[in-house]
Amino acid sequence: MPKYFFHVRRHGAFEEDLEGTDLASPEHALKEAIAAAREIVSERIRMGQPADGDTFEIMTEDGTLVATVSFRTAVGLD
């Protein structure tokens, strides 16, 4: 099963996912990223923190960019 990495761009900084996640397809990786972004945004809202500005960059093991997921888009703000 392929491994996908969910790197985060946050206000110009790059946070690398070093572990990755085994998923069946790029479509599954996209669904996983959307669900994770929604969870992160909801937690930030509960804690009174800013909830936008971040983006997942989903990449394969060989560094191919599969998709980007804006946290704002994941929660329906864009």
Stockholm file with secondary structure:
# STOCKHOLM 1.0

chainA/1-78         MPKYFFHVRRHGAFEEDLEGTDLASPEHALKEAIAAAREIVSERIRMGQPADGDTFEIMTEDGTLVATVSFRTAVGLD
#=GR chainA/1-78 SS CCEEEEEEEETTEEECCSSCEECSCHHHHHHHHHHHHHHHHHHHHHTTCCCCSEEEEEEETTCCEEEEEEHHHHTTCC
#=GC SS_cons        CCEEEEEEEETTEEECCSSCEECSCHHHHHHHHHHHHHHHHHHHHHTTCCCCSEEEEEEETTCCEEEEEEHHHHTTCC
//
